[in-house]
Amino acid sequence: MRPLYFDYASTTPVDGPVAEKMMAYLTRDGEFGNPASRSHILGWMAEEAVEDARNEVADLIQADSREIVWTSGATEANNLAIKGVAEGYAPAECHLITSATEHKAVLDPCNYLHAKGYPLSILKPDADGVISVQAVAAAITEHTRLVSIMAVNNETGVCNPIAEIGALCAAQGILFHVDAAQAIGKMPLDVDSAQISLLSMSAHKFYGPKGIGALYVRRRSPLDLVAQIHGGGHERGMRSGTLPTHQIVGIGAAAKILNAGFAEEAERISRLRDRLLNALVELGDVTINGGAAPRVPGHLNVCFHGVDGEALMLAVRNLALSTGSACTSASIEPSFVLKAMGLSDQAAHSSLRLSLGRFSTEADVDSAILSLTEAVNSLRTSASRNKRHQS
Ligand SMILES: *Cc1c(COP(=O)(O)O)cnc(C)c1O
């Protein structure tokens, strides 16, 4: 039996009409041409499809289509943004600021640069997981060149004050990169009003295909990104490689659906999330990680105190969800995001992330409530029975 899906924050299914559109760009009877082929109509047709998609993706964030660079996803976009800025400077001249709650696709490139001599500040969030503009301001030095702060955290759904941080950076002439992988389609984004210099996104987080994303690169800023992939000079030299037409058509079609409006969808998902949240809080001894901060509609990160998250996940096999732990090759580590928010190892191990999306239904939510209620009660009963036996 396929589990009910509560893991939209990790990936989303490709929406039906998006997949259908992609199919028309693959086979011999479709538009399979190379968008870089200038000598025949098959190339021109593919190029037109790529540029239509570029317009849709630019519209998502109120950008100009000439500011969109195709990448393989948000990981590559983050690498291009961070290393692409930093490598334009001598290490000592380029101080980087990021936060402890970023995705590894931001933290790892920053740590990589740090090992090469770039000064790096990693900001701590408050207890609700928010990076304050004051924390950013306090970390700025005369050599700060780039601030990278995510719009929405992938584990908790907590939103950072992006517009305030953008204003601060702009006033000091510092570039501002935003990992917006979890924000697209969940909150309005405007790169001009938030004064964002670089923004990463990934199609598979908004009902498009895996393996395609984009980096927004502001044109009107003293910004000269150092390419990370060379060969052929595609994407104005910033990212070489034959453009994957079908993937780009996919991200464009997914963006077009969102550009038609997502307020109603967000409202519906938010109601479902709150139905789930209220029922789980009823269980008692439950806290919502990031619960007091502004959050996007679909995320719910719950700590069931006194219950082991791994055991709970095994007890609700009818649900596909994530734990507050990450399996490394060696062991199960508590989530570094929850730890940075001040949770104990035990509380992090007792946390689960449930994330809802476009295809979540009230019936799914009610099944989840039933399963989690049963599992939590039974795990708590056996835990207290064990404790009685021991004493
Ligand atoms: C999913 C995600 C990424 C990675 O995106 P890919 O396209 O899978 O490489 C980066 N940052 C955040 C916040 C994410 O949620």
The ligand as an SDF file (V2000), in Angstrom:
LIG
                    3D

 15 15  0  0  0  0  0  0  0  0999 V2000
   15.2320   21.2580   -1.6040 C   0  0  0  0  0  0  0  0  0  0  0  0
   16.0520   22.3990   -1.1670 C   0  0  0  0  0  0  0  0  0  0  0  0
   17.3160   22.6500   -1.7260 C   0  0  0  0  0  0  0  0  0  0  0  0
   17.9320   21.7280   -2.7490 C   0  0  0  0  0  0  0  0  0  0  0  0
   17.2970   21.8430   -3.9770 O   0  0  0  0  0  0  0  0  0  0  0  0
   17.6020   20.8050   -5.1590 P   0  0  0  0  0  0  0  0  0  0  0  0
   16.9220   21.3940   -6.3310 O   0  0  0  0  0  0  0  0  0  0  0  0
   17.0020   19.5050   -4.7190 O   0  0  0  0  0  0  0  0  0  0  0  0
   19.0720   20.7440   -5.3260 O   0  0  0  0  0  0  0  0  0  0  0  0
   18.0190   23.7490   -1.2830 C   0  0  0  0  0  0  0  0  0  0  0  0
   17.5210   24.5620   -0.3470 N   0  0  0  0  0  0  0  0  0  0  0  0
   16.3280   24.3520    0.2220 C   0  0  0  0  0  0  0  0  0  0  0  0
   15.8270   25.2970    1.2540 C   0  0  0  0  0  0  0  0  0  0  0  0
   15.5580   23.2620   -0.1660 C   0  0  0  0  0  0  0  0  0  0  0  0
   14.3720   23.0540    0.4180 O   0  0  0  0  0  0  0  0  0  0  0  0
  1  2  1  0
  2  3  1  0
  2 14  2  0
  3  4  1  0
  3 10  2  0
  4  5  1  0
  5  6  1  0
  6  7  2  0
  6  8  1  0
  6  9  1  0
 10 11  1  0
 11 12  2  0
 12 13  1  0
 12 14  1  0
 14 15  1  0
M  END
$$$$
